[in-house]
Amino acid sequence: MSDATITAAAPLTSWISDPRGRQLAKKIICEKFPQWPDGPRDFQLDSWLRVLDGVDQLDIVPTGGGKTALFYGPVVIAQYLSQTPIPGVKPLPRKPVCLVVIPLVELGNNHVSEMSQLGIRAISLSAETIRQATDEKRNIFREVRRCEWPVVMLSPERLTSADVDEILRDSTFLRNVIMLGFDEVHIMVPWGLQFRPDYHQMASVHSRLPGVPITAVSASIMPATDLTKICRLLNWKEGEYYCLRLSNERPNIRTVLQELTHGLGGFSFPDVSRAVLPGQKVVIYCGTIDLGFRVAMYLWSLLEPGRHRLKKVRLWNSLTSAEHNKTTLQLFREDPHTTAIVATIAFGMGINIRNIHTIMNLGVPSSLNDTVQQEGRAGRDGTQALGITLVERSVLAAIRKVWPAEKLFGFHPPIVVPRPRAKGKGKSKAEKAAEKAAEKAASGIMQKPIDILADRFESGLLSLLIAFVEGRCLVQVKNQQYGNDQLDGGSAGAALSCIDAGRPLPCSSCQPFWEAPCPRLPPAGFPIMANANDLAGLPSKGLFGPSGPHALLKDMQEHAMKHLDAFARSHWRQIGGPQQLYLPADVYWNSTTYTSLLDNFHLLRSPDAIATTLSTWNHLDDRLDLFELLEKLNRRFDARHIKKRVITARKTKATREKNKKSKEEGSFNFC
């Protein structure tokens, strides 16, 4: 249908409900962006039409799903119609502007770069761009006020500043604003409460833009908790806004939870050492700048000395400059030798690099939303990717301590109430706490174990961690938390485990991660087990527990090193030639191979796993012999771990029975 079908006699009264409006908008976008061979996606087109109709909306779209286009699509359509008026179509502003509130400066810079490549004028009002404009003797705020920038990115603090207040008072600017956008709107609630109170002023700012619709987007909003709080902050009432919810499950990303084999307070992090292997493209998320710097130092120490190490492993946090970050993105995209970025959450939202193959969270993120956002950086080119969260032992110990232990060992953990002294003066704080706990126990209001966990962990994250401890499907739990299993027309498998749903990349609970420990993509022909028949005959995960095989203890590692040294001497003698005569057997392993071998010893359960993990080893032809040695030693080490686990369970059970007996005999007398 051509433009002529919309006439003054048959005007377009609604973009979203009139098929002619949809066809016209799609035609405009296809002409503007010929590089989109299939045109815009249906949800993008619907969102743009709602903006043109003045409808407030919340769009929940998966990471990598094309959310950025929701901000510039209405501007492109409005620009076309202002230059090419069509009879029957309500006139739109001559210089349409979209204001977008962003949580991070780098997110705005990334969006501006993406739009610039599409020929769209966009600017991020950050301290850097303002300083640059000042150096060029330009008044950037006057340019925004005159509507010279169709898309303006700015932080909530900038939006509530005096400079922008002057812009919001300008009648010319107000006539041309067609949308107020909020990117990554899920952080509005927690960040607004914790350290960015200006997020709580967004409804007030919107009230200064009469008739301007809001478009709020995110990939991670839980319907049970986040949605109500966001609506309250934006002053939305039920029925006054449209909510689009698409499934945020990413089938091309394998979700992996793995227990850390070391702490986070030192300078050695062997669980992430694989990030420096050739061919990797890994982003390692750290909770603090300090931890990130120590991780980067560790990874640099694994590489050959020289300045080239600073290119192979890059840092990204709030202290790295914009120029440094720009170089990091360029190296990561174009240089095959740049294998890792060690980052904080500053890299987490909206950064669009298409060749990230692996995400590693070193330590548990603060929420399930952060976990999903950070995993969502991977696999944006459509290839298979990994999202790995390395969970601290202290976190798992806290959960196992209070979560019903019959699911793990067949008995309840004791909740011991200390016996207080008689009431009187001179009691210590501990004695007063014991007295208070005793009174609660006597009145039946003792805090439940699950409440103790809820005080420490965000609810969605706690559900994921409990599923990990119990060995339940991780993807299934995430789908339940985000309501993916309740969507109309959604995937029927969202409510099922990976095996039952036939997911091509099962999570680490459904397919034990130690069967494929290396985070790089499997080589051609490497089997990916996707159903119960494929899993038959593999080691039972009950043998190890949901966390997988345990890392080697210190004495086990020393024992393994002796066997590896003997293995090297034996095979080095078979090489022959001058190198065997004049070089020591130690060169049989290079330093990186030997370190990777010891760090991943407990995970190497197949010849293919050895070939993948030790890809730089010069003697891969000997991997079958090495596998026989590792299999024999791992079997021995597994038996020791199981024995230790049984002894611990027996001791805990004995303690429970002793405490129960003491309680029955009246040990806890509160009279």
PyMOL commands that set and color helices and strands:
alter all, ss='L'
color gray80, all
select helices_A, chain A and resi 3-5+19-32+42-52+69-83+105-117+127-135+140-145+156-159+162-168+171-176+185-194+197-207+226-233+270-276+289-301+309-312+322-334+345-347+368-375+393-402+405-407+429-443+449-456+459-470+474-481+484-486+492-495+498-501+513-515+532-535+541-544+554-573+577-582+585-588+591-599+601-603+607-613+620-664
alter helices_A, ss='H'
color red, helices_A
select strands_A, chain A and resi 57-60+97-101+122-124+151-154+177-182+214-218+242-245+253-259+282-286+313-316+340-343+358-362+385-391
alter strands_A, ss='S'
color yellow, strands_A
deselect
rebuild
show_as cartoon
